[in-house]
């Protein structure tokens, strides 16, 4: 039996109409702002009018919100932000306002990568293990060097994508987000292409600045995260049109009460920008996030709703699942740091956001061939978002074989489970600042998986079908057999050995890694 997905993606205007506030909400919030001396000319509204941005002195914000702001400094990093611990609104506005920021968000945005391991700087040669090819889970022969050094060719072999030749002229597109002054270097990309994707030499990508974001091309300023993302993301997807979004804001900085900042809330800045665009890349990968508990629940849900809007418009979003296993990556109960920040100081697993948002595809990590779970692959269960129905069968099957009482009280078994999928996440050969080296982290897994989603879109567009858009309902149902199940390995943290990879979905590698050849066959015959 062939199942036909009959839904279709929405236009920008249709999504805006869907999420637009009720006229009463608009009127009440506008009147409240005017009562504090803020005129319409001082308000910047999102296209759907569901966000209003204003700039006021801290003293005015304190009066409006009946609160007091302070400068807070992180003891270990030295980062400082201006925030408050609580605020209030007139009671008549409570049902009309979801969230106000910057107020109580203390998240510290970070990229998910592990230590960079340098190769021989003179040659950067790949170390051969033997002359005998390794057979992947897809039944494809993989070069034995892929066990020590991961390249674009390795990934295409491993994930059964060597026979796919994408087109440059079917309106396919691929995007990468950049934060924290991570600069994507054009020279490094050309050097990478010369070594790994020679047919892509002299090709380039578009840079879009968000809120004044820069892309400094001084070679010594090349970002390890940004270079990793563009080299493998654009390397896998060549010649598909590529875009790098550089969003301004990078801690640490030293603020005062007259100059607060919202640079630790970049998702809203980026969402405001991207949702206002008429043309958006069909696949976008992000390798940044933070502990879910450091993001106020109201803020997380508002940002997650923005990601859902992109999915409704036909955009697939992938996010790294994190590099701390179930929290901090530490299996030692005496030194673990998974402590709740609600005043109870309990030990609990620490889910990651935005990976915990049910409207994005969270990507965990594997290593070696045959693949096993990499021991830092982030995963677990959200404390903010309930488990979505598309996960019910897969997660229920996991718990059927999960010993009762294991890790009781450390996680929320009814929460949105992540990751959804996985990909290789260590020993990636990159060129950063002119030097060849190895880098790893789920920062590598997300652009890798996203790149192969772009190849799936290529097959759909060639068949006259729309882009895949929000991926998870398809992956957890019809296309579930298009993944290589990873059943070995675990990801420790929070004083425990964490969860294990096992048959079926698990909170270390999700559904597994992609068999692109199989997935192409599935997605080419489904209509959305």
Secondary structure, 3 states (H helix, E strand, C coil): CCCCCCCCCCCHHHHHHHHCCCHHHHHHHHHHHHHCCCCHHHCEECCCCCCEECCCCHHHHHHHHCCCCEEEECCCCCCEEEECCCCCCCHHHCCCCCCCCCCCCCCCCEECCCCCEECCCCCCCCCCCCCCCEECCCCCEECHHHHCCECHHHHHHHCCCCCCCCCCCCCCEEEEEECCCCECCHHHHHHHHHHHCHHHCCCCCEEEEECCCCCCCCHHHECHHHHHHHHHHHHHHCCCEEEEEEECCCCCCCCCCCCCCCCCCHHHHHHHHHHCCCCCCCEEEECEEEEHHHCCHHHHHHHHHHHHHHHHCCCEEEEECCCCCCCCCCCCCCCCCCECCCCCCCECCCCEECCCCCCCEEEEEEECCCCEECCCCCCEEEEEEECCHHHHHHHHHHHHCCCCCCCCCCCCCCEEEECCEEEECCCEEEEECCEEEEECCHHHHHHHHHHHHHHHHHHHHHCCCCCCCCCHHHHCCCCHHHEECCCCCEEEECCEEEEECCCCCECCCECCEECHHHHHHHHCCCCC
